[in-house]
Amino acid sequence: MEQNNGTQVTEFILLGFAGQHKSWHILFTVFLIIYVTTLVGNIGTILLIKIDSCLHTPMYLFLQHLPFVDLCYTSAITPKMLQNFVGTEKSISFIGCMVQLLVYSFCNKRLLYPFSYGICIQFLVGSYIMGFLNASVNISFIYSLNFCQSNKINHFFCDVPPILALSCSNTDLNIVLIMVFVGINLTFTVWVVIFSYIYILAAILKISSAAGRRKASSRCASHLTAVIFYGTLSYMYLHHGTNESQEQEKMASVFYGIMIPMLNPLIYSLRSQDMIEALKRIGKNKCL
């Protein structure tokens, strides 16, 4: 460490979960299974869409980016978390922390299914641009902060709120930036989801078959479960709690950073009749 209007840390210590030293083997096994399932499900989705030419449509071009984004940001945090469960060295360099935060922030602008209607490409480009702006601005402001109290991050990965809690600099501007970026992202995407599903509901009501309405409603309901993501995201970034709430914030991070990438292939791919038919075609060498 070196003095420069405060103490600039060269590394951080990731404290992880409370009491993880007692049950690390259980946590390691559970999160390893989740991560492997996430890799298999998302890589499989990407390959299936790429291999089967019948899925080369704007909607599935869009859907191919969702597992890619999920893979990027869950891989930015989960391997390091697994390493910390089994290793005695739980440190991460300052640069490594910033890289982890950069990848996670860049990829954490969600690409949800309703965006694919009509203007898929525009939303894809817009999502990546917003992710880049969010990551680059936050990283640049965090990089200029000084840390004079501790280098122990009470979290299992480098995220903005727990890093800001360690700074002895004025972080008011950083907090405002978080609220602006997250607020705009949540407001815009939630309203798009709401209006999209209003149109979907209207289309469902026009279906004459009761069985068809039930099938369409069931599929939409499974998609809406992913909107819980917004609740955990807003809790983590718009709620500035005390030390007592940090464990709850970790649980919210587990849900949107680790669980959602595992669930997305089930929600958006395996429940899709097109994807199921594509799996069948692979064995029959049709539309490949």
C-alpha positions in Angstrom: 0.0 0.0 0.0 1.1 3.6 -0.6 0.1 6.9 0.7 -1.7 9.3 -1.6 -4.3 11.5 0.1 -5.4 8.3 1.7 -4.3 4.7 1.2 -4.5 3.2 -2.3 -4.9 -0.6 -2.0 -3.1 -3.0 -4.2 -5.4 -5.9 -3.5 -8.7 -6.7 -1.9 -9.7 -9.6 0.4 -13.1 -11.2 -0.6 -14.7 -12.3 2.7 -17.4 -14.3 1.0 -20.4 -15.7 3.0 -20.7 -15.6 6.7 -19.6 -18.9 8.2 -18.5 -20.3 4.9 -15.3 -21.8 6.5 -17.6 -24.3 8.4 -19.6 -25.4 5.3 -17.3 -24.6 2.5 -17.5 -28.1 1.0 -21.3 -28.0 0.8 -21.2 -24.5 -0.8 -18.4 -25.5 -3.2 -20.4 -28.5 -4.4 -23.6 -26.7 -4.8 -22.2 -23.7 -6.7 -20.0 -26.0 -8.8 -23.0 -28.0 -9.9 -24.9 -24.7 -10.6 -21.9 -23.4 -12.7 -21.5 -26.6 -14.7 -25.2 -26.7 -15.4 -25.0 -23.0 -16.5 -22.2 -23.8 -18.8 -23.8 -26.8 -20.4 -27.2 -25.1 -20.8 -26.0 -21.8 -22.2 -23.3 -23.2 -24.5 -25.8 -25.9 -25.7 -28.3 -23.1 -26.5 -25.8 -21.1 -28.5 -24.6 -24.2 -30.4 -28.1 -25.4 -31.2 -29.1 -22.0 -32.6 -25.9 -21.8 -34.6 -26.1 -25.3 -36.0 -29.8 -25.5 -37.0 -30.5 -23.2 -39.9 -34.2 -23.3 -39.2 -33.4 -21.1 -36.1 -31.6 -18.5 -38.1 -34.3 -15.9 -37.6 -34.1 -12.4 -36.0 -35.7 -13.7 -32.8 -33.2 -16.5 -32.3 -30.4 -14.3 -33.3 -31.4 -12.2 -30.4 -31.9 -15.3 -28.1 -28.4 -16.4 -29.0 -27.0 -13.3 -27.3 -28.8 -14.0 -24.0 -26.8 -17.2 -23.1 -23.6 -15.5 -24.3 -24.1 -12.6 -21.9 -25.1 -15.0 -19.1 -21.9 -17.0 -19.7 -19.7 -13.9 -19.6 -21.0 -12.4 -16.4 -21.4 -15.6 -14.4 -17.9 -16.7 -15.4 -16.6 -13.4 -14.2 -17.5 -14.1 -10.6 -18.2 -17.9 -10.1 -14.7 -19.4 -10.7 -13.1 -16.9 -8.3 -15.8 -17.7 -5.7 -15.2 -21.4 -6.1 -11.4 -20.9 -5.7 -12.0 -19.0 -2.5 -14.1 -21.8 -1.0 -11.2 -24.3 -1.3 -8.1 -22.0 -1.0 -6.6 -20.2 1.9 -5.6 -17.2 -0.3 -8.8 -15.1 -0.8 -7.2 -12.0 -2.2 -7.8 -10.4 -5.6 -5.5 -7.7 -7.0 -6.9 -4.2 -7.5 -6.6 -4.6 -11.3 -8.2 -8.0 -11.2 -11.0 -6.6 -9.1 -11.6 -3.9 -11.7 -11.5 -6.4 -14.6 -14.1 -8.6 -12.8 -16.3 -5.5 -12.1 -15.8 -4.3 -15.8 -16.9 -7.7 -17.3 -19.8 -8.1 -14.8 -21.1 -4.5 -15.3 -20.8 -4.7 -19.0 -22.7 -7.9 -19.4 -25.3 -7.2 -16.7 -27.6 -5.2 -18.9 -30.2 -7.8 -19.4 -31.5 -9.0 -22.8 -35.0 -10.2 -22.1 -37.3 -12.1 -24.5 -39.9 -9.4 -25.1 -37.3 -7.2 -26.7 -37.1 -9.5 -29.7 -40.3 -8.3 -31.3 -39.7 -6.3 -34.4 -36.6 -4.3 -33.3 -34.3 -7.1 -32.1 -31.1 -5.7 -33.6 -31.7 -2.2 -32.2 -32.2 -3.5 -28.7 -29.1 -5.7 -28.9 -26.9 -2.8 -29.9 -28.5 -0.6 -27.4 -28.0 -3.1 -24.6 -24.3 -3.5 -25.4 -23.8 0.3 -25.6 -25.6 0.8 -22.3 -23.5 -2.0 -20.7 -20.3 -0.4 -22.0 -21.2 3.1 -20.8 -22.3 1.7 -17.4 -19.1 -0.3 -16.9 -16.6 2.3 -18.2 -18.1 5.2 -16.3 -18.3 3.3 -13.0 -14.9 1.8 -13.3 -13.3 5.2 -14.1 -14.8 6.8 -11.0 -14.0 3.9 -8.7 -10.4 3.8 -10.0 -9.9 7.4 -8.7 -11.1 6.6 -5.2 -8.8 6.1 -2.2 -9.2 3.4 0.4 -8.0 4.2 3.8 -10.0 2.0 6.2 -9.8 -1.6 5.0 -9.2 -3.7 1.9 -11.7 -6.5 3.0 -14.7 -6.6 0.7 -17.7 -8.1 2.5 -18.9 -10.0 -0.6 -18.0 -13.0 -2.7 -17.0 -10.9 -5.8 -16.0 -7.3 -6.6 -19.3 -5.3 -6.9 -19.8 -1.6 -6.8 -21.7 -1.1 -3.5 -19.3 -3.2 -1.2 -16.3 -1.5 -2.9 -17.7 2.0 -2.3 -18.2 1.1 1.4 -14.5 0.7 1.8 -13.5 4.1 0.3 -12.5 7.1 2.4 -13.2 9.4 -0.5 -16.5 11.1 -1.1 -18.6 8.6 -3.0 -21.7 10.7 -3.4 -21.1 11.0 -7.2 -20.6 7.3 -7.5 -23.9 6.6 -5.7 -25.7 9.1 -8.0 -24.2 7.3 -11.1 -25.4 4.0 -9.8 -28.9 5.3 -9.2 -29.0 7.0 -12.6 -27.8 4.0 -14.6 -29.8 1.4 -12.7 -32.8 3.6 -12.6 -32.8 4.3 -16.3 -32.2 0.6 -17.1 -34.9 -0.6 -14.8 -37.5 2.0 -15.8 -36.9 1.5 -19.5 -36.8 -2.3 -19.6 -39.6 -2.9 -17.1 -41.9 -0.7 -19.2 -40.9 -2.5 -22.4 -41.7 -5.8 -20.6 -45.1 -4.5 -19.4 -46.2 -3.1 -22.8 -44.9 -6.3 -24.6 -46.9 -8.5 -22.3 -50.0 -6.3 -22.7 -49.8 -7.1 -26.5 -49.1 -10.7 -25.8 -52.1 -11.0 -23.4 -54.3 -9.4 -26.1 -53.1 -12.0 -28.6 -53.7 -14.8 -26.1 -57.3 -13.7 -25.6 -57.9 -13.9 -29.3 -56.9 -17.6 -29.4 -60.1 -19.6 -29.8 -58.8 -22.8 -28.4 -58.8 -23.1 -24.6 -55.9 -25.5 -24.7 -54.0 -23.0 -26.9 -54.6 -20.2 -24.5 -53.4 -22.3 -21.5 -50.2 -23.3 -23.4 -49.4 -19.7 -24.4 -50.2 -18.4 -20.9 -48.0 -21.1 -19.3 -45.1 -20.2 -21.6 -45.4 -16.5 -20.8 -45.7 -17.1 -17.1 -42.4 -19.0 -17.2 -40.8 -16.0 -19.0 -42.1 -13.6 -16.4 -40.3 -15.5 -13.6 -37.1 -14.0 -14.8 -38.5 -10.5 -14.2 -37.8 -11.2 -10.5 -34.3 -10.3 -11.6 -35.3 -6.7 -11.5 -36.4 -6.9 -7.9 -33.0 -8.3 -6.7 -31.1 -5.9 -9.0 -32.9 -2.9 -7.6 -32.4 -4.1 -4.0 -28.7 -4.5 -4.5 -28.0 -1.2 -6.3 -30.7 1.2 -5.1 -30.8 0.1 -1.5 -27.9 1.4 0.6 -28.3 -0.6 3.8 -26.3 -1.1 6.9 -23.8 -3.9 7.7 -26.7 -6.0 8.9 -28.2 -6.1 5.5 -25.1 -7.1 3.6 -25.8 -10.8 3.9 -29.2 -10.3 2.3 -27.5 -8.4 -0.5 -25.2 -11.3 -1.1 -28.2 -13.6 -1.4 -29.7 -11.2 -3.9 -26.4 -11.3 -5.8 -26.5 -15.1 -5.8 -29.9 -15.0 -7.4 -29.3 -12.6 -10.2 -25.6 -13.4 -10.8 -25.6 -17.2 -10.5 -29.1 -18.6 -10.4 -30.6 -16.6 -13.3 -27.9 -17.7 -15.8 -28.7 -21.3 -14.9 -32.4 -20.9 -15.2 -32.5 -18.9 -18.5 -31.9 -21.9 -20.8 -34.8 -23.7 -19.1 -37.1 -20.6 -19.3 -36.2 -19.4 -22.8 -35.0 -22.4 -24.6 -36.1 -25.8 -23.4 -39.7 -24.6 -23.1 -39.7 -23.4 -26.7 -41.3 -25.8 -29.2 -38.9 -24.5 -31.9 -35.9 -25.4 -29.8 -37.3 -28.9 -29.0 -38.0 -29.5 -32.7 -34.4 -28.3 -33.5 -33.0 -30.9 -31.1 -35.1 -33.6 -32.9 -33.9 -32.4 -36.3 -30.2 -32.7 -35.3 -30.6 -36.5 -35.2 -32.5 -36.5 -38.5 -30.1 -34.1 -40.4 -32.9 -31.8 -41.3 -32.6 -28.0 -41.6 -28.9 -28.2 -40.6 
